[in-house]
Amino acid sequence: MKLQPYHSPEDIERRSFAIIDEEAGEPKPFCGPAWEIARRLVHTSADFSLLADLHLPDDAIEAGIAALLRGASIYTDTEMARSGMPARRLAPLGSSALCLLSLPGVAETARARSITRSRAALLAARESLPGSILAVGNAPTTLIALAELLDDGMEPPALVIAMPVGFVNAAESKELILSKSQTRCIAIRGRRGGSPLAAATVNALAELALRRQKSIE
């Protein structure tokens, strides 16, 4: 097998995207911005079968781009997801990523109320979530707590990226959030997901937002 002569990360990414475009064939399952997000998720996972489980409505994509263009904060459920969103993409938009678990008082609240740290973190961020982007790649309890807050009258985030991975409540928590008509959501249905995929979704949205920003300057 002959190795391909690509050296820079940009070269490798461009070639990878070209391979994905070619192997996906025609017609592709998504078009426009939705395909750019789907393609990045395939790039992150090297798994074309993921395409069948993607929920990528146009209004949710547009809501995410609009939120980034106005400098919305991005909240993640893990440090892994947060670290996968480089500042070089977010800073030009005036956005930044924060891990919910790093918010003050989360551990103490979780112990005092005998709840998970993920649930306590979402409660701590309740006042800041409306208008933000919430990217969940690990903890179904984050989505379940969000659904409870929405039922309690909280204004929803601008966009929810629902991609917790696992066998206990991962698939169910996604369907719960998708059932909330007031919430715009990008999701991977079923058990699959993970912090890298949640971060990749934000990165794809940021690239789309940066391109639009340049077009209107």
N, C-alpha and C positions, 0 to 999 in steps of 0.2 A: 504493500500500500504506500503510495507516494503522499507525503505531507504537503499541504497547500502553503504557498509562500506568503502568508499574511502575518504582519508583524505588529502593527499598532492595534489597540483595542477598537478604534474606529473602523479599521479595515475588517477586523474579525466580525464586528457587529453588522456592518453593511453586507458582508458575504453571507452571514447567517440569515439575515432577513431575506436576501435574494433566494437562498435555498428554501426557506419556508414558503415564500411566494410561489416558487416553482413546484414544490412538492404538494402544496395545498390544492393545486389544480384550479380549474374553472368549472362552474362558477364557485367563487369563494362563499363561505357561509355568512360573511359579513362584508360590508363595504365602507369606504371612507374612514372616518375616525374610529369607528367600531372595529374595523379590520386592523388598524394600527395598534389598538389595545390588545386585540386577540393575538396578533402576531408576536407582540412582546411577551405575552403569557406563554405562548408556545416556545419562544426563545428561552425563557426562564426555566421551563419544565422539560424541554425536548420531548413534548408529548402532544401529538396532534389529536389524540382522542379527547383531550380537554375541551376542544372546540364545541363538542356536542352539549357540554354542560354550562356553557357561558350564557349569562344573562346580561346583555349589553344594550339596553334601550337608549335611543338617541337623546331623549330628554334628560336622562341621568348623566350621560357623557357631557352634554352641554352645560348642565348644572355644575359639574366638576370643573370644567374649563373656566366657567364664569367665576366660580369661587376662587380659583387660583389667580385669575386676573385681578381680582380685588384684594389679593394678599391674605386669603383666609388661612387660618391655622389648620394643621393636619394633626389629628390625634391618632395614635396607634396603640394597640394592646400589648405590644412587646418591643423591647429594645432592638431586637433583630429587625423588625419591620422598619423602625425609625432609622436605624443605621443603613438600611438599604435605599434611603431617599437622599441622595447627595445634595449638599448645599448649593453646588454649582447649578443645579436645576431649579431649586426653589428660591434662592436668594434674589435672582433677577426679577422674580414675580412678587417679592416682598413677603413670601410665605416661609414658614418654618414648621418642622415636625417635632412633636413632643410625644413621649411615651406616657400613657395614662398612669402606669404604675409608679412613675417618678414624682407624681404630684404629692404635695405635702399632706401628711396625715393618713395616707391610704392604708398603710399597714396597721396603724392603730385602730382605724375604723373597722377594718376587717376582723381584727381580734375582738374588739368590743361587741360587735354585732354578730359574730360567728358567721360571716359571709366570706365569699372568695375575694381576693385582692382585686380581681378584675371588676367585680360588681361594685366594690367600694370605690374603685378608681372612677368608674362612670358616674357614680353619685357625686364624687368630688368635682367632676368637670361639668356638672349639669348646667350651670349658668353660662358656660363657655361653648357648649356644643352647638347651639343653634347658629347656623351660617357657616359652620366649619365642615371639614371633611373628616369622617371617622373611618379609619382603615383597620379592619379586624382580620387577622390571619391565623389566630391561634385559639382564642377563648370564646366558645359559644356563650358562656355566661355574660359576656359583654353585650352580645346582641339581645339576649333574653332580658337583661336589665334595661337596655335601650327600649325594647318593646314596652316594658312596664312604664317607663318614664313617658313615652309617647301616649300611652293610654291614660296617663295622669295629666295630660294636657301640655307637656313640654313641646315647644317648637322643634321640629326635626332638624338635624344637620342638613347642610346643603346637599351632601352626598354621603351615602354609606357604602363602603366597599366591604361586602360580606363574604369572607373567604376563610372562616375557621376550618381547621382540618381535624379529622378524628372520627371516632366511632360512637361517642356518646354526645348526643344533642347537636353535633355539627350540622348535619343536614337539616334537622328540624329547626334549629335556630335561624338558618337562612330562610327557610320557608316562612317562618314567623315574621321576619322583617319584610319579606317580599309581599306579605299579605297586608301590610300597612300602606294604604293608598296614598297617605300624605308624604311618604318617604321615597325619595329617589335613590335607587340602589343599583349597583353593579355587583354581580355575584357569580360564584362558581357553585352550581347546585350539586347536592350530594355530599359525599364524605371528603372529597378532595379540596385542597386549598393550601394554606401555609403562609407564613410571614413573607417569604421571598415573592410570592405571587401578589400579595396585597401591596407590597412595595413596588413591584413592577407595574401595577395598575396606576399608582400615583405617578410614577416616572413617565409612563406613556401619556397621561393627562397633562403633565407638566411640559412635555415636549410639544404637545398640541397647543397649549396655552402660550408658550414662548413663541411659536411660529405665528400665532394670531397677534400677539403683542407686537412683533416686528412688522407685520403687515399693516398695522394701524398707526405706527409711529410716523 
